Amino acid sequence: MLACLLTALLASGCATTSRPVDFYTLSPAAVSGAQEPPAANCRDAVIGIGPVVWPSYLDRPQIVTRLSPNRISFDEFHRWAGPLEEDFQRVLADNLSKRLQTDHVIKYPGKLRNKIRYRVQLQIDQFDGLPGHAVTLKAAWSVIDENNSAEAALHESSIRTPMTGEGYEAMVAAASAAVAELSRQIATELSGRCVTAHGK
């Protein structure tokens, strides 16, 4: 009798398979066509990205969805492939590098001992969405001229990017588009700084 029970339990265990986990990453924007001429003046300036202050509710591998203004959900089967903060910083740097036509955009603080001219510091307040609807990115940021001790102006960005499909892959694509729009806004500010510095 015991042998039969063990056999039945083993058979049941073999028949049950765990649900696979899907992993996602943000993707850089495809910036094509001619860039604004002022961007060329940033080619020789080293630009640092960081520090990035991240809300604690996003400091986890699960993708966060916002079900209502006061309710969020963490999905165990749809996760970021690595720390979201690092992925965000990587994609932001890549986007800025393309828009400003420079290879001198680096993570700050980082291991490279480059002499940074401009530093972009950010505070992310919200970065989430609901599959099938839209992603919202809210961030406060400033561009600091490391050669000038004057206090930098604070900018606030509130970006909403609609999804073009259903599911988490469409949600991550919309999140990437939100980072691309934030990158565009920061690049515009940096371009103006580079033009001013170039004219002095």
TIPA-558540 format. One record per residue (C-alpha): x, y, z negated; residue in three letters. Coordinates in nm, 2 decimals. Each point is the difference from the previous one (the first is absolute). Last residue first. Layout:
((X, Y, Z), Ala)
...
This chain:
((3.30, 8.15, 2.46), Lys)
((-0.21, -0.12, 0.30), Gly)
((0.08, -0.37, -0.06), His)
((-0.12, 0.03, -0.36), Ala)
((-0.34, 0.14, 0.11), Thr)
((-0.04, -0.25, 0.28), Val)
((0.09, -0.29, -0.24), Cys)
((-0.25, 0.11, -0.25), Arg)
((-0.27, 0.03, 0.26), Gly)
((0.08, -0.35, 0.13), Ser)
((-0.02, -0.13, -0.36), Leu)
((-0.35, 0.14, -0.05), Glu)
((-0.12, -0.16, 0.33), Thr)
((0.17, -0.33, -0.09), Ala)
((-0.19, -0.01, -0.33), Ile)
((-0.33, 0.04, 0.18), Gln)
((0.09, -0.26, 0.26), Arg)
((0.12, -0.24, -0.26), Ser)
((-0.33, 0.03, -0.19), Leu)
((-0.18, -0.08, 0.33), Glu)
((0.22, -0.31, 0.05), Ala)
((-0.06, -0.11, -0.36), Val)
((-0.37, 0.01, 0.07), Ala)
((0.05, -0.19, 0.32), Ala)
((0.18, -0.27, -0.19), Ser)
((-0.29, -0.02, -0.24), Ala)
((-0.24, -0.04, 0.29), Ala)
((0.21, -0.29, 0.13), Ala)
((-0.01, -0.15, -0.35), Val)
((-0.38, 0.02, 0.00), Met)
((-0.02, -0.16, 0.35), Ala)
((0.21, -0.29, -0.13), Glu)
((-0.22, -0.02, -0.31), Tyr)
((-0.32, -0.07, 0.18), Gly)
((-0.22, 0.17, 0.25), Glu)
((0.09, 0.23, 0.28), Gly)
((0.10, 0.36, 0.10), Thr)
((0.04, 0.12, -0.35), Met)
((-0.05, 0.37, -0.08), Pro)
((0.29, 0.21, -0.12), Thr)
((-0.05, 0.24, -0.29), Arg)
((0.28, 0.23, -0.10), Ile)
((0.01, 0.24, -0.30), Ser)
((0.34, 0.18, 0.00), Ser)
((0.11, 0.24, -0.26), Glu)
((0.30, 0.23, 0.04), His)
((0.22, 0.15, -0.27), Leu)
((0.24, 0.28, 0.09), Ala)
((0.36, -0.06, -0.10), Ala)
((0.16, 0.19, -0.29), Glu)
((0.31, 0.19, 0.11), Ala)
((0.33, -0.17, -0.07), Ser)
((0.11, 0.01, 0.36), Asn)
((0.26, -0.24, 0.15), Asn)
((-0.21, -0.30, -0.10), Glu)
((-0.29, 0.13, 0.20), Asp)
((-0.30, -0.17, -0.16), Ile)
((-0.31, -0.11, 0.20), Val)
((-0.31, -0.05, -0.21), Ser)
((-0.26, -0.27, -0.04), Trp)
((-0.34, -0.07, -0.15), Ala)
((-0.18, -0.30, 0.14), Ala)
((-0.34, -0.14, 0.07), Lys)
((-0.04, -0.29, 0.24), Leu)
((-0.35, -0.14, 0.08), Thr)
((-0.06, -0.30, 0.22), Val)
((-0.32, -0.05, 0.18), Ala)
((-0.30, -0.22, 0.06), His)
((0.01, -0.37, 0.11), Gly)
((0.22, -0.10, -0.28), Pro)
((-0.02, 0.25, -0.29), Leu)
((0.28, 0.24, -0.08), Gly)
((0.31, 0.07, -0.20), Asp)
((0.28, 0.25, -0.05), Phe)
((-0.07, 0.26, -0.27), Gln)
((0.21, 0.23, -0.21), Asp)
((0.34, -0.03, 0.17), Ile)
((0.25, 0.25, -0.13), Gln)
((0.26, 0.09, 0.25), Leu)
((0.35, 0.14, 0.02), Gln)
((0.15, 0.10, 0.34), Val)
((0.37, 0.09, -0.02), Arg)
((0.18, 0.23, 0.24), Tyr)
((0.37, 0.05, 0.04), Arg)
((0.12, -0.34, -0.13), Ile)
((0.37, -0.06, -0.02), Lys)
((0.02, -0.37, 0.07), Asn)
((0.11, -0.23, -0.28), Arg)
((-0.19, -0.31, 0.12), Leu)
((-0.12, -0.22, -0.29), Lys)
((-0.33, 0.17, -0.02), Gly)
((-0.20, 0.26, -0.20), Pro)
((-0.14, 0.09, 0.23), Tyr)
((-0.07, -0.21, 0.31), Lys)
((0.16, 0.13, 0.33), Ile)
((-0.09, 0.21, 0.30), Val)
((0.31, 0.07, 0.21), His)
((-0.08, -0.18, 0.32), Asp)
((-0.15, 0.31, 0.15), Thr)
((-0.27, 0.08, 0.26), Gln)
((-0.22, 0.19, -0.25), Leu)
((-0.31, -0.20, 0.09), Arg)
((0.18, -0.33, 0.03), Lys)
((0.20, 0.03, -0.33), Ser)
((-0.31, 0.13, -0.18), Leu)
((-0.19, -0.31, 0.10), Asn)
((0.28, -0.23, -0.11), Asp)
((0.04, 0.17, -0.33), Ala)
((-0.37, -0.02, -0.07), Leu)
((0.00, -0.37, 0.10), Val)
((0.28, -0.08, -0.24), Arg)
((-0.15, 0.20, -0.29), Gln)
((-0.33, -0.17, 0.04), Phe)
((0.16, -0.35, 0.01), Asp)
((0.20, 0.08, -0.31), Glu)
((-0.31, 0.12, -0.19), Glu)
((-0.20, -0.30, 0.13), Leu)
((0.24, -0.25, -0.16), Pro)
((0.03, -0.29, 0.25), Gly)
((-0.21, -0.21, 0.23), Ala)
((-0.31, 0.19, -0.13), Trp)
((-0.29, -0.24, -0.09), Arg)
((-0.33, -0.13, 0.12), His)
((-0.10, -0.32, -0.18), Phe)
((0.00, 0.13, -0.36), Glu)
((-0.21, 0.31, 0.10), Asp)
((0.00, 0.28, -0.27), Phe)
((-0.32, 0.19, -0.03), Ser)
((-0.08, 0.37, -0.09), Ile)
((-0.29, 0.17, -0.17), Arg)
((-0.04, 0.37, -0.10), Asn)
((-0.05, 0.17, 0.34), Pro)
((-0.15, -0.32, 0.14), Ser)
((0.13, -0.33, 0.14), Leu)
((0.35, 0.12, 0.04), Arg)
((0.22, -0.28, 0.14), Thr)
((0.35, -0.08, -0.13), Val)
((0.23, -0.24, 0.18), Ile)
((0.16, -0.23, -0.25), Gln)
((0.38, 0.02, -0.06), Pro)
((-0.03, 0.24, -0.29), Arg)
((0.11, 0.36, -0.08), Asp)
((-0.31, 0.16, 0.17), Leu)
((-0.19, 0.05, -0.33), Tyr)
((0.32, 0.15, -0.15), Ser)
((-0.02, 0.30, 0.22), Pro)
((0.33, 0.06, 0.20), Trp)
((0.24, 0.29, -0.04), Val)
((0.23, 0.01, 0.31), Val)
((0.35, 0.13, -0.08), Pro)
((0.06, 0.03, 0.28), Gly)
((0.07, 0.03, 0.37), Ile)
((0.34, 0.16, 0.08), Gly)
((0.06, 0.19, 0.31), Ile)
((0.36, 0.05, 0.14), Val)
((0.00, 0.29, 0.24), Ala)
((0.18, -0.04, 0.34), Asp)
((-0.31, -0.08, 0.20), Arg)
((-0.23, 0.25, -0.18), Cys)
((0.03, 0.27, 0.26), Asn)
((-0.14, -0.23, 0.26), Ala)
((-0.34, 0.00, -0.18), Ala)
((-0.05, 0.37, 0.10), Pro)
((-0.05, -0.12, 0.36), Pro)
((-0.32, -0.19, -0.08), Glu)
((0.04, -0.37, 0.10), Gln)
((-0.03, -0.12, 0.36), Ala)
((-0.20, -0.32, 0.05), Gly)
((-0.05, -0.29, -0.23), Ser)
((-0.01, -0.06, -0.37), Val)
((-0.11, -0.36, -0.07), Ala)
((-0.07, 0.03, -0.37), Ala)
((0.19, -0.23, -0.24), Pro)
((-0.18, -0.31, -0.13), Ser)
((-0.12, -0.09, -0.35), Leu)
((0.05, -0.35, -0.11), Thr)
((-0.24, -0.29, -0.06), Tyr)
((-0.02, -0.35, -0.16), Phe)
((-0.28, -0.25, 0.02), Asp)
((-0.04, -0.26, -0.28), Val)
((-0.10, -0.35, 0.09), Pro)
((-0.30, -0.16, -0.18), Arg)
((0.09, -0.30, -0.21), Ser)
((-0.07, -0.34, 0.14), Thr)
((-0.24, -0.25, -0.17), Thr)
((-0.01, -0.35, 0.16), Ala)
((0.32, -0.11, -0.17), Cys)
((-0.14, 0.09, -0.34), Gly)
((-0.32, -0.19, 0.06), Ser)
((0.19, -0.31, 0.11), Ala)
((0.21, 0.03, -0.31), Leu)
((-0.30, 0.03, -0.23), Leu)
((-0.17, -0.30, 0.17), Ala)
((0.31, -0.22, -0.03), Thr)
((0.03, 0.10, -0.37), Leu)
((-0.36, -0.10, -0.06), Leu)
((0.04, -0.33, 0.18), Cys)
((0.31, -0.08, -0.21), Ala)
((-0.19, 0.08, -0.31), Leu)
((-0.28, -0.24, 0.09), Met)
